[in-house]
Amino acid sequence: MNLFNSAHAASGAGAPPGAGWEQLIFLGIFVLIFYFLLIRPQNKRRKEHTELMGGLAKGDEVVTAGGIVGLVKKVEDDFLMLEVGKGVELRFQKSAVGATLPKGTLKSLDS
């Protein structure tokens, strides 16, 4: 019986005063680093891509996420028609467009 009483009487070392604040500050710094390195750049890229999709117009030269280069012939709500060769038109989702190209890029690629 004496063994159990001494086990209950012995208390573990408590945390020093102020230890909770250090953990909260560390967690806050970690959240800030996570935000500035991961979340913020991703939101910026998403916003730029949304603006790109909204600004597509007939005659733009674009490259898709799959690497297909073409000239926009028709823009619909969610799709667009790309002329990828002479007389060859393909329908793509707007979200598949990766970037717009400067005017004349297709002519320089053909030659």
Secondary structure as a PSIPRED ss2 file (coil, helix, strand):
# PSIPRED VFORMAT (PSIPRED V4.0)

   1 M C   1.000  0.000  0.000
   2 N H   0.000  1.000  0.000
   3 L H   0.000  1.000  0.000
   4 F H   0.000  1.000  0.000
   5 N H   0.000  1.000  0.000
   6 S H   0.000  1.000  0.000
   7 A H   0.000  1.000  0.000
   8 H H   0.000  1.000  0.000
   9 A H   0.000  1.000  0.000
  10 A C   1.000  0.000  0.000
  11 S C   1.000  0.000  0.000
  12 G C   1.000  0.000  0.000
  13 A C   1.000  0.000  0.000
  14 G C   1.000  0.000  0.000
  15 A C   1.000  0.000  0.000
  16 P C   1.000  0.000  0.000
  17 P C   1.000  0.000  0.000
  18 G C   1.000  0.000  0.000
  19 A H   0.000  1.000  0.000
  20 G H   0.000  1.000  0.000
  21 W H   0.000  1.000  0.000
  22 E H   0.000  1.000  0.000
  23 Q H   0.000  1.000  0.000
  24 L H   0.000  1.000  0.000
  25 I H   0.000  1.000  0.000
  26 F H   0.000  1.000  0.000
  27 L H   0.000  1.000  0.000
  28 G H   0.000  1.000  0.000
  29 I H   0.000  1.000  0.000
  30 F H   0.000  1.000  0.000
  31 V H   0.000  1.000  0.000
  32 L H   0.000  1.000  0.000
  33 I H   0.000  1.000  0.000
  34 F H   0.000  1.000  0.000
  35 Y H   0.000  1.000  0.000
  36 F H   0.000  1.000  0.000
  37 L H   0.000  1.000  0.000
  38 L H   0.000  1.000  0.000
  39 I H   0.000  1.000  0.000
  40 R H   0.000  1.000  0.000
  41 P H   0.000  1.000  0.000
  42 Q H   0.000  1.000  0.000
  43 N H   0.000  1.000  0.000
  44 K H   0.000  1.000  0.000
  45 R H   0.000  1.000  0.000
  46 R H   0.000  1.000  0.000
  47 K H   0.000  1.000  0.000
  48 E H   0.000  1.000  0.000
  49 H H   0.000  1.000  0.000
  50 T H   0.000  1.000  0.000
  51 E H   0.000  1.000  0.000
  52 L H   0.000  1.000  0.000
  53 M H   0.000  1.000  0.000
  54 G H   0.000  1.000  0.000
  55 G C   1.000  0.000  0.000
  56 L C   1.000  0.000  0.000
  57 A C   1.000  0.000  0.000
  58 K C   1.000  0.000  0.000
  59 G C   1.000  0.000  0.000
  60 D C   1.000  0.000  0.000
  61 E E   0.000  0.000  1.000
  62 V E   0.000  0.000  1.000
  63 V E   0.000  0.000  1.000
  64 T E   0.000  0.000  1.000
  65 A C   1.000  0.000  0.000
  66 G C   1.000  0.000  0.000
  67 G C   1.000  0.000  0.000
  68 I C   1.000  0.000  0.000
  69 V E   0.000  0.000  1.000
  70 G E   0.000  0.000  1.000
  71 L E   0.000  0.000  1.000
  72 V E   0.000  0.000  1.000
  73 K E   0.000  0.000  1.000
  74 K E   0.000  0.000  1.000
  75 V E   0.000  0.000  1.000
  76 E C   1.000  0.000  0.000
  77 D C   1.000  0.000  0.000
  78 D C   1.000  0.000  0.000
  79 F E   0.000  0.000  1.000
  80 L E   0.000  0.000  1.000
  81 M E   0.000  0.000  1.000
  82 L E   0.000  0.000  1.000
  83 E E   0.000  0.000  1.000
  84 V E   0.000  0.000  1.000
  85 G E   0.000  0.000  1.000
  86 K C   1.000  0.000  0.000
  87 G C   1.000  0.000  0.000
  88 V E   0.000  0.000  1.000
  89 E E   0.000  0.000  1.000
  90 L E   0.000  0.000  1.000
  91 R E   0.000  0.000  1.000
  92 F E   0.000  0.000  1.000
  93 Q E   0.000  0.000  1.000
  94 K H   0.000  1.000  0.000
  95 S H   0.000  1.000  0.000
  96 A H   0.000  1.000  0.000
  97 V E   0.000  0.000  1.000
  98 G E   0.000  0.000  1.000
  99 A E   0.000  0.000  1.000
 100 T E   0.000  0.000  1.000
 101 L E   0.000  0.000  1.000
 102 P C   1.000  0.000  0.000
 103 K C   1.000  0.000  0.000
 104 G C   1.000  0.000  0.000
 105 T H   0.000  1.000  0.000
 106 L H   0.000  1.000  0.000
 107 K H   0.000  1.000  0.000
 108 S H   0.000  1.000  0.000
 109 L H   0.000  1.000  0.000
 110 D H   0.000  1.000  0.000
 111 S C   1.000  0.000  0.000
